[in-house]
């Protein structure tokens, strides 16, 4: 059975915020190890915002981790909890699910490659051109994408061509859509809670 948990913390100390929100997000998993952990930290933490992901990884030990530093808030476009420090976490235990897709998508370089392949097949040299990295390092990104089924490669002579395999993306997209519905419900509840707190302060 798939289990999901989520939480938001506003402690100004990044370590305390991450510890608290991870504990909240893991509680519904009933002791199951999270397969995927999404972590978003407000830029109000400054340089400490970048520590949210590693701290959460140490706390939860997920199989795959994705995260970002959000400008002004962590709850989504135009739906910020507050302008102050905040960390949000979504945890999921997905027995039998292939979470390597989320690991692959967590890296910006790999996402750019997928966006390019969405327009059609491309040579490895063409895919590597926008990136300032050695070809052996870049090929490791392609290996990750191929290992999880997001791309397929073929070789003719010394030339290797890559093409997108959309099925894993569709599966991940359906899962994310279900999580968005859950987050929207939480946002409505959180918005009401914040409004109540502000009204009490007046």
C-alpha positions as CSV (number, residue, x, y, z in Angstrom):
1,X,0.0,0.0,0.0
2,X,1.3,3.4,-0.9
3,X,1.6,5.9,2.0
4,X,2.1,9.7,1.8
5,X,2.9,12.4,4.3
6,X,3.6,16.1,4.1
7,X,4.4,18.9,6.4
8,X,5.4,22.6,6.7
9,X,7.7,24.2,9.3
10,X,8.5,27.8,9.9
11,X,11.2,27.6,12.5
12,X,13.9,30.3,11.8
13,X,16.6,27.7,12.5
14,X,17.0,25.5,9.4
15,X,18.1,22.4,11.3
16,X,15.2,22.6,13.7
17,X,12.8,23.3,10.8
18,X,14.0,20.3,8.8
19,X,13.9,18.0,11.8
20,X,10.4,19.0,12.7
21,X,8.9,18.9,9.2
22,X,10.6,15.6,8.3
23,X,9.1,14.0,11.5
24,X,5.7,15.4,10.5
25,X,5.9,14.1,7.0
26,X,7.2,10.7,8.0
27,X,4.5,10.0,10.6
28,X,1.8,8.8,8.2
29,X,4.3,6.4,6.6
30,X,4.1,4.3,9.8
31,X,7.7,3.4,10.0
32,X,8.2,2.7,6.3
33,X,11.3,4.1,4.6
34,X,10.4,6.9,2.2
35,X,11.1,6.1,-1.4
36,X,10.8,9.7,-2.5
37,X,11.3,12.9,-0.5
38,X,10.6,16.3,-2.0
39,X,12.1,19.2,0.0
40,X,11.5,22.9,-0.6
41,X,13.1,25.7,1.4
42,X,12.3,29.4,1.4
43,X,15.1,31.7,0.3
44,X,14.5,33.6,3.6
45,X,17.0,31.2,5.1
46,X,19.7,32.7,2.8
47,X,22.7,30.4,2.2
48,X,21.2,27.9,4.8
49,X,18.4,27.1,2.4
50,X,20.7,24.9,0.4
51,X,21.3,22.8,3.5
52,X,17.6,21.7,3.7
53,X,18.0,18.8,1.2
54,X,21.1,17.2,2.8
55,X,19.6,17.7,6.3
56,X,16.4,16.0,5.2
57,X,18.3,13.2,3.5
58,X,20.2,12.5,6.7
59,X,16.9,12.6,8.7
60,X,14.8,10.4,6.4
61,X,17.3,8.3,4.3
62,X,15.0,8.2,1.2
63,X,15.8,6.2,-1.9
64,X,15.4,9.4,-4.0
65,X,15.5,13.1,-3.1
66,X,14.4,16.1,-5.0
67,X,14.3,19.7,-3.8
68,X,14.7,23.4,-4.5
69,X,15.1,26.8,-2.9
70,X,11.9,28.7,-3.5
71,X,11.7,32.5,-3.9
72,X,9.7,34.2,-1.1
73,X,7.8,31.0,-0.1
74,X,7.6,27.2,-0.4
75,X,3.9,26.4,-1.2
76,X,3.8,27.1,-4.9
77,X,3.3,29.8,-7.4
78,X,1.4,32.6,-5.9
79,X,0.4,30.5,-2.9
80,X,3.1,31.2,-0.3
81,X,2.5,30.3,3.3
82,X,4.4,33.4,4.4
83,X,7.3,35.6,3.4
84,X,9.4,34.4,6.3
85,X,11.5,31.2,6.6
86,X,9.6,28.0,5.8
87,X,10.4,24.4,4.8
88,X,7.9,22.0,3.2
89,X,8.4,18.3,2.7
90,X,6.4,15.6,0.9
91,X,7.3,12.0,1.7
92,X,6.1,8.9,-0.1
93,X,6.5,5.2,0.5
94,X,5.8,3.4,-2.8
95,X,6.3,-0.4,-2.4
96,X,7.1,-1.9,-5.8
97,X,7.4,1.4,-7.5
98,X,10.4,2.5,-9.6
99,X,11.6,5.7,-8.0
100,X,14.7,6.0,-10.2
101,X,12.7,8.3,-12.5
102,X,12.4,10.9,-9.7
103,X,16.2,10.6,-9.0
104,X,16.8,11.3,-12.7
105,X,14.5,14.3,-12.8
106,X,16.1,15.8,-9.7
107,X,19.1,17.0,-11.7
108,X,18.8,20.1,-13.9
109,X,21.2,18.9,-16.6
110,X,19.1,15.8,-17.1
111,X,15.9,17.8,-17.3
112,X,17.4,20.0,-20.0
113,X,18.4,16.9,-21.9
114,X,14.9,15.6,-21.7
115,X,13.5,18.9,-22.9
116,X,15.7,18.8,-25.9
117,X,14.8,15.2,-26.7
118,X,11.2,16.1,-26.5
119,X,11.8,17.8,-29.9
120,X,13.3,14.7,-31.4
121,X,16.3,12.4,-31.4
122,X,19.7,13.9,-31.0
123,X,23.4,12.9,-31.1
124,X,25.3,12.7,-27.8
125,X,27.6,15.6,-29.0
126,X,24.6,17.7,-29.7
127,X,23.1,17.1,-26.3
128,X,26.4,17.8,-24.6
129,X,27.0,21.1,-26.4
130,X,25.2,23.5,-24.0
131,X,27.0,22.2,-21.0
132,X,30.5,23.1,-19.8
133,X,31.6,19.7,-18.7
134,X,33.8,16.9,-20.0
135,X,32.1,14.4,-22.3
136,X,32.7,11.4,-19.9
137,X,31.0,13.3,-17.1
138,X,28.1,14.3,-19.3
139,X,27.7,10.7,-20.5
140,X,27.1,9.6,-16.9
141,X,23.9,11.8,-17.0
142,X,22.8,10.0,-20.1
143,X,23.5,6.6,-18.4
144,X,21.2,7.6,-15.5
145,X,18.4,8.6,-18.0
146,X,18.8,5.3,-20.0
147,X,19.0,3.1,-16.9
148,X,15.6,4.3,-15.7
149,X,14.0,4.0,-19.1
150,X,13.6,7.7,-19.9
151,X,15.8,7.6,-23.0
152,X,17.0,4.9,-25.4
153,X,20.2,5.0,-27.4
154,X,21.3,3.4,-30.6
155,X,24.8,3.4,-32.1
156,X,26.0,3.4,-35.7
157,X,29.7,3.2,-36.1
158,X,31.1,5.7,-33.6
159,X,28.0,7.9,-33.4
160,X,25.4,7.4,-30.7
161,X,21.9,8.8,-31.0
162,X,19.4,9.3,-28.1
163,X,15.6,9.4,-28.2
164,X,13.0,10.1,-25.5
165,X,10.9,7.3,-24.0
166,X,7.9,9.1,-22.6
167,X,6.2,6.2,-20.7
168,X,8.1,6.7,-17.4
169,X,7.5,10.4,-17.6
170,X,3.7,9.8,-18.0
171,X,3.7,7.5,-15.0
172,X,5.6,10.1,-12.9
173,X,3.3,12.8,-14.1
174,X,0.2,10.9,-13.0
175,X,1.7,10.4,-9.6
176,X,2.6,14.1,-9.3
177,X,-0.9,15.1,-10.3
178,X,-2.3,13.1,-7.5
179,X,0.2,14.7,-5.1
180,X,-0.8,18.1,-6.3
181,X,-4.4,17.5,-5.4
182,X,-3.3,16.5,-1.9
183,X,-1.2,19.6,-1.6
184,X,-4.0,21.8,-2.8
185,X,-6.2,20.5,0.0
186,X,-3.5,21.2,2.5
187,X,-2.9,24.7,1.1
188,X,-6.6,25.5,1.6
189,X,-6.4,24.4,5.2
190,X,-3.1,26.2,5.7
191,X,-4.4,29.4,4.2
192,X,-7.4,29.3,6.5
193,X,-5.1,28.7,9.5
194,X,-2.8,31.6,8.6
195,X,-5.7,33.9,8.1
196,X,-7.1,32.9,11.5
197,X,-3.8,33.6,13.2
198,X,-3.5,37.0,11.5
199,X,-7.0,38.0,12.6
200,X,-6.2,37.0,16.2
201,X,-3.2,39.3,16.2
202,X,-5.3,42.4,15.2
